[in-house]
Amino acid sequence: MDFLNGETVSIILFLVGIYGLLARRNILKTVISLGIIQAGLILFFLSIRFTPDSKPPIGSEGALMVDPLPQALMITAIVIGVAVTAVALTMFMTLYHRYGTTNWLKVIRKRGDS
């Protein structure tokens, strides 16, 4: 099962997230789809240069070491993604309380009536 690795799983996750963005009109499902896209991108960047015999960069002198830069960048991406998700869910709650629906098209129609 050589085809089932981090890159292929991340591409599948990314495409599932894109499908969720394009096919669903629910605001909450859109936020979840953005989270799935983020997980796919993080997995892709972490697994793009993965080799099974490499060691952690701390305390492994002379051995093949993993590059710590993508790991540090992806930790930052996770923190930013959590903040973006929190803001998106807050905006979702505000839209739901104001317009009474979770559908993008109904919110646009109700905003036009106001």
N, C-alpha and C positions, 0 to 999 in steps of 0.2 A: 504494500500500500504506500508506494512512493509518492503518489499524487496527493495524499492527505497530509499536508504539512501546514505550517502557520500561514504561508502566503495564500494558499488556496482557500483556507477557512476564512481568512480576513477578507478576501475578495468576495466570497459568498456573503459574509456579513454586510459588507458595504453595499452589495447589490440588493440585499433584502431591505436595508434601510432606505435606499433610493426608491424601491418599489413602494415602501410604506409612505414616503413623502409624496409620491406622484399619484397613488391610487386612493388614498384615504383623505377624507375631508374633515376628520375629527381633529381638533386641536391637540388633545391629549395623545392621540396616536402619532401625530406629527412630532411631538416632543420625544416620545419613545423612539421613533425612527431616527431622530437626530442622535440619540444616545447609542443606538445600534451602529450607526455610521461611525461615531467616535470610537467605539470599541473595535470596529474593524480596522480603522486607521492605526490605532495604537498597536494592535496585534501585528499589523503589517510591518510597521517600523521596527518593532522589537524582534521580529522573526526574519527580517530580510537578510541579515548577515550572520544568522545563527549557525554555529558548528557544534556538534555534540561533544567534541573533545576539548573545548575551550574552558578555561577556569575563570573564576571571578577576578576582577582587577586588583583586589586587595590581598596581599599575602601570597601571591603566586609568582615568584621570581623565576624567570627563565622559561616558563610555560607559555603556551598560546593563550593570550588573555582576551576576554570579551571587551569590546569597545564600550566604555561607560557613557559616552556622550548621548547615544540614542536613549539609553535608560533614563538619564537625567532629563532629557527633553520630554520624554513620555510621562514622567512623573509630573512635570509642569503642565503638560496637556491634560492629564487627569484632573488636576486641581482646577484648571480653567474650565474644563468640561462640567465639573460638578457645580461651579458657580453659574455657568450659563444655563444649566438645567434648572437650578433653583430660581433664577430670574425668569425663565420661560414658564415654569409652573406658577410663579406668582402672577405673571401676566395672564396666564390661563384662568386662574381663579378670579382675577379682576374682570376679565371678559365674560366669564360665566355668570358672575353676580350681576353685572351690568346688563347683559343682553339675554341671559337665560338659555343659552344654547352652547353646544360644543362644536357646531358645524361652522367652518370658515365662511361658506357662502351665505348662510343665514345671518351671520354677524355683519358681513358686508352689506347685505340688503337692509338690515335694521339700522346700520350707520347711515345709509343713504336716506332713510325715512326721517331721521332726526333733524 
